[in-house]
Amino acid sequence: MARALRFTSRVRKWILISLVAIVAIAAWAMALRVAVAAHSIAAEFDTAAALAEIAPRAQATIVYDRNGRPAFSFFAEQRVDVPLDRVSPHVVRAVTAVEDRRFFSHHGIDPPRVLAATWRNLRAGRIVQGGSTITQQLARASQLSPVRTYRRKMREVLLAARIEEQYTKPQILEEYLNTVYFGGGLYGIEAASRGYFGKSAVDLQPEEAALLAAVVRSPSKDAPFVAPDRALRRRDLVLRLMREQGKLTDAQFRLALATPIAERATRPTGRSSVLAGGGSPSGLYFQEAIRRHLVALVGSDKMLRGGLRVYSTYDPSLQREAERTVTTRITEIARRRRAAKDLQGGLVAMDPRSGDVLALVGGRDFNASSFNRATQAHRQAGSAFKPIIYAAALERGYAPGTILSDLDTPIDSGTAQWLPSGGHERSEYTLRRALKVSSNRAAAQLLQQVGVSTAVYYAERLGIQSGLPMVPSLALGTGEVTLLELTAAYSAFANQGLVAAPRFITRIENAQGTPIYEAPERHTQAVSPTTAFLMSSMLADVLSSGTGTAARAAGFPPAGRGQDGHDRRVRRRLVHRIHPAPARGHLVRPRSARAHHA
């Protein structure tokens, strides 16, 4: 009996010790979990403090034309930030009505909404409703993953609290409206307003503001170009909420409710360029030229995300006229010659005084071929190069009345005797008459007299940067140049001998409006004013009664150089016109030769 009692006593003792140990272990485990949780919460506070500084968003770069109107845009995200005072009050009322009715009274978290969302999540056994305030949505959009987890929710709450501490309510709302996605590649209220309604955010009416607010919840499902009927129901829900919350009068509500969704908002097309240009297909070659310049100046990342304001020399009306001219001319030629169905063309219009490129056509269809035949293609200049040789001669003391004789005498090319052929050849010409009839022999003889190196020197002074061959046939334009180079060279004759460097961009500003690049006019005195005047006079004869009379009849005043060339592979028509405003160069040639020259 005594032994049994001692055994029972030992069992009780061990049970008690075990219980104490279990309690101690549990206490230590709980303390450890509390410590870990405390450390985690502290870390989340530190993270929230670090993330609460709202990071800059990617903004679109806008290119303005010479009149200060938006023409093109480049972007990774189609967004243009605007201050809150440039947003319609109807937008603020609509967004707060549907997304966060107590926005102006809470401190980042809306407890009643959180409790309702928590109860629904518990019943579902998963997170199906966030209950997020506008501040929480901003925190999530700016810094957090969209994946719904309890940990992300905790971080979102902490970050929202930090944001409320650092920013005012108007600042938070402005950041939110500039951040949120509205579908169709449109980020921020300004891009959305232009994309859906073709107007600035400051001009939105109640029904338009309600539609945009309705899209925020789920752009992929609620956007009007995805589901017009659902978008209309969502819009009308927002309008009812606005009326219930006193943000719309009864008259405003009835009028907005009776207004159908704008047809533009239901079309998914055209959203790739809503920030500038209105989706116009005009000026695509000019836009590509601007893009290349920007990449070289600031890099592609800054161009696509930096929100730059680029002021260009682009003239939209002149560009449309240039494209119409090239298209019309190609159509006319193709109608007469069946073999010309693949004809291509190029055109440069440039202000000879400033060097501003006003219009640029690099082909008949940018979408079919983005290769720019005005700036990238190196073509033999043909007779369009002859005025450069004549200008070099005038600079060396020749005069328009200087007689070139013995033109039927062959020229020693170094390996053989060479006598150019042509349709207007005599044994003697004055400089003026030789240029007027585009005599090949006169040009070749003149080149020999002034020297090939001298002609190349003046070509370089006139802005020809392409390498030129030091051969006698250079007189016939065998050197390959770009249309832009040649147009700039001719501009000297209309600008008292001054060559203005071609300019596409005049100024670039950052997103804050601070200038970061300026391109002043750059001029070079390539030839004397006297030479420029004489060349302009001689070239006027070409169009009035020389080889360029057809161009004159087509409306090209008052000085120019026309050329028909043939290099066994390609036949083209090149016309240059010079006049103080503006200089234009035109190139028309078969597309089939593109691969050889590209």
Secondary structure, 3 states (H helix, E strand, C coil): CHHHHHHHHHHHHHHHHHHHHHHHHHHHHHHHHHHHHHHHHHHHHHHHHHHCCCCCCCECEEEECCCCCEEEEECCCECCCCCHHHCCHHHHHHHHHHHCCCCCCCCCCCHHHHHHHHHHHHHHCCCCCCCCCHHHHHHHHHHCCCCCCHHHHHHHHHHHHHHHHHCCHHHHHHHHHHHCECCCCEEHHHHHHHHHHCCCHHHCCHHHHHHHHHHCCCHHHHCCCCCHHHHHHHHHHHHHHHHHCCCCCHHHHHHHHHCCCCHHHHCCCCHHHCCCHHHCCCCHHHHHHHHHHHHHHHCHHHHHHECCEEEECCCHHHHHHHHHHHHHHHHHHHHHCHHHCCEEEEEEEECCCCCEEEEEECCCCCCCCCCCCCCCCCEECHHHHHHHHHHHHHHCCCCCCCEECCCCCCEECCCCEECCCCCCCCCCEEHHHHHHHCCHHHHHHHHHHHCHHHHHHHHHHCCCCCCCCCCHHHHHCCCEECHHHHHHHHHHHHCCCEEECCECEEEEECCCCCEEEECCCCEEECCCHHHHHHHHHHHHHHHHHCCCHHHHHCCCCCEEEEEEEECCCCEEEEEEEECCCCEEEEEEEEHHHHHHHC
